[in-house]
Amino acid sequence: MMLFPADIANPHNILPYDGTVLYFGKVFSEEESNTFLRSLLQNIAWQNDQARIFGKVLTTKRKVAWYGDQPFEYTYSNINKYALTWTKELLTLKHIVERTTNATYNSCLLNLYHNGAEGMGWHSDNEKDLQKDGAIGSVSFGAERKFFFKHKISGERVSLILEHGSILLMAGTTQTHWLHRLPPTTTITQPRVNLTFRTIVT
C-alpha cells in the first residue's frame, strides 16, 4: 500500500494504472477553509442519508445534500434523490473546483461526517445517472481523514490524507477499475464536510 504526500504545484496521478486521481492539496487557506466549513454546516439543507438494502430502508448517521443546475434525479443505494438549487456559496466553490481541475460539473453531492465514527464502505461512483468516465472533483473541509483506493481485480491499495481545504480529482476509468472508501476511526472527534462535484447525464 502506498501513501502519497500532497504536491500542489504539480499533482501527479497517485494511481499506478487503470485510472487518474490527482491530489491538489490545500487549495484554500486556513481562514477560507474555516469560513467555508462553518457556513456549510449552517446553511446546507442536510438530511440523514438512506439506503435500501434487501428491501429495507436504513437511515445512516451521516447526512447528505444534493444540489445542481436543475432538479436532477439521482439514484444510489436504490434511493432516489432530487437536486436543490445551487446556493451562492456552492456556485463559488464549483467555479474554483472547475478552474483547479480543468473540468466542468452540473451537480454536487455533499456528505457530512459528524466525527470519525462515520465513514463510507468500499464503493465506486459509477451510477447510471453519472457521466461515464466523467470527472469528479472532491473538496474536503474539516477533520483530516485517510482515504483509500482499491483495485477491483488486483486488490492493490493506495491511500492519502485528505486535508482541510483540499481538492482531489477522480477521472478517466477510475470508477470502472477502482473502489474507494473513507474508513471510520476512533481518533477523530471533529466534523468533516465533503463535496463531490460531478456531471449528471440527462
C-alpha positions as a printed NumPy array, in Angstrom:
array([[  0.   ,   0.   ,   0.   ],
       [  1.347,   3.412,  -0.988],
       [  0.848,   6.653,   0.946],
       [  1.364,   9.848,  -1.036],
       [  2.099,  13.375,   0.215],
       [  0.443,  16.368,  -1.408],
       [  2.136,  18.001,  -4.387],
       [  0.055,  21.092,  -5.015],
       [  2.228,  22.687,  -7.683],
       [  2.485,  19.569,  -9.836],
       [ -0.144,  16.992,  -8.877],
       [  0.692,  13.553, -10.187],
       [ -1.53 ,  10.539, -10.745],
       [ -1.499,   8.612,  -7.476],
       [ -2.992,   5.515,  -9.124],
       [ -0.446,   3.115, -10.634],
       [ -2.752,   2.148, -13.532],
       [ -6.359,   1.971, -14.788],
       [ -7.434,   5.475, -13.786],
       [ -6.473,   9.016, -12.872],
       [ -6.55 ,  10.533,  -9.383],
       [ -4.876,  13.913,  -8.858],
       [ -4.469,  15.443,  -5.398],
       [ -4.035,  19.234,  -5.434],
       [ -3.571,  19.533,  -1.684],
       [ -4.7  ,  22.588,   0.272],
       [ -6.132,  24.887,  -2.378],
       [ -7.895,  27.065,   0.217],
       [ -6.17 ,  28.977,   3.007],
       [ -6.838,  28.029,   6.627],
       [ -9.066,  31.08 ,   7.081],
       [-11.021,  30.373,   3.898],
       [-11.407,  26.711,   4.83 ],
       [-12.692,  27.546,   8.307],
       [-15.174,  30.053,   6.891],
       [-16.499,  27.6  ,   4.29 ],
       [-16.8  ,  24.833,   6.879],
       [-18.829,  26.979,   9.289],
       [-21.099,  28.201,   6.52 ],
       [-21.686,  24.747,   5.015],
       [-22.539,  23.275,   8.404],
       [-25.117,  26.014,   8.99 ],
       [-26.595,  26.749,   5.561],
       [-26.83 ,  23.439,   3.684],
       [-30.15 ,  21.535,   3.739],
       [-28.67 ,  18.463,   5.4  ],
       [-30.702,  15.255,   5.67 ],
       [-29.834,  11.845,   7.06 ],
       [-28.726,   9.52 ,   4.295],
       [-30.783,   6.442,   3.46 ],
       [-30.053,   3.189,   1.664],
       [-32.399,   0.398,   0.58 ],
       [-30.849,  -2.984,   1.4  ],
       [-32.749,  -6.226,   0.883],
       [-35.987,  -4.272,   0.691],
       [-35.443,  -2.373,   3.94 ],
       [-34.669,   1.351,   4.14 ],
       [-31.796,   2.032,   6.535],
       [-31.016,   5.52 ,   7.853],
       [-27.387,   6.462,   8.476],
       [-25.971,   8.966,  10.949],
       [-24.085,  10.592,   8.096],
       [-26.019,  13.429,   6.472],
       [-26.179,  14.337,   2.795],
       [-27.379,  17.093,   0.48 ],
       [-27.717,  17.243,  -3.3  ],
       [-27.554,  20.413,  -5.438],
       [-27.403,  21.063,  -9.176],
       [-28.138,  23.109, -12.286],
       [-31.682,  21.691, -12.311],
       [-33.757,  19.274, -10.168],
       [-31.79 ,  16.254, -11.386],
       [-32.941,  12.849, -10.224],
       [-30.028,  10.832,  -8.886],
       [-30.232,   7.256,  -7.661],
       [-27.733,   5.49 ,  -5.41 ],
       [-28.201,   2.733,  -2.846],
       [-31.606,   2.256,  -4.529],
       [-32.837,   5.612,  -3.194],
       [-33.962,   8.448,  -5.485],
       [-32.783,  11.987,  -4.703],
       [-33.603,  15.3  ,  -6.369],
       [-31.186,  18.195,  -6.64 ],
       [-31.827,  21.505,  -4.907],
       [-30.974,  24.855,  -6.496],
       [-27.363,  25.981,  -6.1  ],
       [-26.582,  28.336,  -3.247],
       [-24.304,  31.307,  -3.959],
       [-21.595,  29.694,  -1.845],
       [-21.772,  26.361,  -3.685],
       [-21.527,  28.147,  -7.035],
       [-18.39 ,  29.906,  -5.799],
       [-16.871,  26.568,  -4.789],
       [-17.968,  24.989,  -8.073],
       [-16.125,  27.628, -10.103],
       [-12.958,  27.205,  -8.016],
       [-13.056,  23.413,  -8.41 ],
       [-13.682,  23.694, -12.155],
       [-10.736,  26.048, -12.556],
       [ -8.468,  23.852, -10.422],
       [ -9.373,  20.53 , -12.054],
       [ -9.884,  21.864, -15.59 ],
       [-13.3  ,  20.18 , -15.8  ],
       [-16.962,  21.246, -15.647],
       [-19.736,  19.937, -13.397],
       [-23.515,  20.325, -13.174],
       [-24.212,  18.973,  -9.691],
       [-22.758,  18.348,  -6.249],
       [-23.337,  15.659,  -3.625],
       [-22.339,  16.771,  -0.118],
       [-21.615,  14.475,   2.819],
       [-21.439,  15.498,   6.464],
       [-19.485,  13.181,   8.766],
       [-20.063,  14.34 ,  12.35 ],
       [-16.95 ,  12.546,  13.635],
       [-14.585,   9.694,  12.842],
       [-17.158,   7.036,  13.726],
       [-18.962,   7.863,  10.474],
       [-17.434,   6.746,   7.181],
       [-18.146,   5.06 ,   3.862],
       [-17.529,   1.469,   2.79 ],
       [-15.923,   0.348,  -0.457],
       [-17.824,   1.661,  -3.497],
       [-17.447,   3.269,  -6.91 ],
       [-19.246,   6.36 ,  -8.15 ],
       [-20.494,   4.621, -11.29 ],
       [-24.272,   5.021, -11.07 ],
       [-26.127,   5.089, -14.372],
       [-27.078,   8.757, -13.86 ],
       [-23.427,   9.85 , -13.897],
       [-21.395,  10.629, -16.989],
       [-19.338,   7.511, -17.733],
       [-15.643,   8.109, -17.032],
       [-16.548,  11.676, -16.132],
       [-14.51 ,  13.824, -13.777],
       [-15.43 ,  14.072, -10.092],
       [-13.966,  16.99 ,  -8.15 ],
       [-13.867,  16.357,  -4.404],
       [-13.408,  19.107,  -1.8  ],
       [-12.75 ,  18.411,   1.892],
       [-13.326,  20.784,   4.806],
       [-12.873,  19.934,   8.466],
       [-11.208,  16.93 ,  10.061],
       [ -8.381,  15.359,   8.078],
       [ -9.253,  11.783,   7.147],
       [ -7.406,   8.945,   5.427],
       [ -8.936,   7.967,   2.073],
       [ -8.345,   4.614,   0.35 ],
       [ -8.482,   3.255,  -3.189],
       [ -8.541,  -0.474,  -4.004],
       [ -8.236,  -2.008,  -7.476],
       [-11.223,  -4.214,  -8.26 ],
       [ -9.12 ,  -7.026,  -9.779],
       [ -5.637,  -6.903,  -8.247],
       [ -6.711,  -5.66 ,  -4.823],
       [ -3.782,  -3.198,  -4.792],
       [ -4.399,  -0.287,  -2.427],
       [ -3.418,   3.37 ,  -2.427],
       [ -4.168,   5.842,   0.357],
       [ -3.706,   9.507,   1.176],
       [ -4.73 ,  12.045,   3.789],
       [ -7.467,  14.448,   2.654],
       [ -6.568,  17.762,   4.249],
       [ -8.747,  20.657,   5.397],
       [ -9.345,  22.829,   2.323],
       [ -8.005,  20.321,  -0.212],
       [ -9.2  ,  19.255,  -3.671],
       [ -8.985,  15.772,  -5.201],
       [ -9.836,  14.846,  -8.8  ],
       [-11.008,  11.371,  -9.854],
       [-11.179,  10.988, -13.631],
       [-10.873,   8.628, -16.601],
       [-11.57 ,   4.963, -15.858],
       [-11.066,   5.314, -12.094],
       [-14.665,   4.409, -11.228],
       [-14.59 ,   1.416, -13.6  ],
       [-11.471,  -0.18 , -12.124],
       [-11.138,   1.157,  -8.57 ],
       [-13.177,   1.217,  -5.371],
       [-12.729,   3.901,  -2.72 ],
       [-13.685,   4.27 ,   0.937],
       [-13.486,   6.543,   3.949],
       [-12.831,   4.207,   6.885],
       [-14.156,   5.03 ,  10.354],
       [-11.694,   5.915,  13.082],
       [-11.966,   6.429,  16.828],
       [ -9.304,   9.148,  16.901],
       [-11.347,  11.826,  15.061],
       [-13.866,  13.849,  17.061],
       [-14.385,  16.799,  14.702],
       [-16.801,  17.009,  11.73 ],
       [-15.832,  16.757,   8.08 ],
       [-17.753,  18.062,   5.067],
       [-17.01 ,  16.568,   1.666],
       [-18.328,  17.982,  -1.595],
       [-18.158,  15.886,  -4.753],
       [-18.825,  17.89 ,  -7.89 ],
       [-19.955,  15.653, -10.739],
       [-21.876,  15.527, -14.023],
       [-25.359,  14.056, -14.321],
       [-26.386,  12.851, -17.789],
       [-29.9  ,  13.96 , -18.752]])
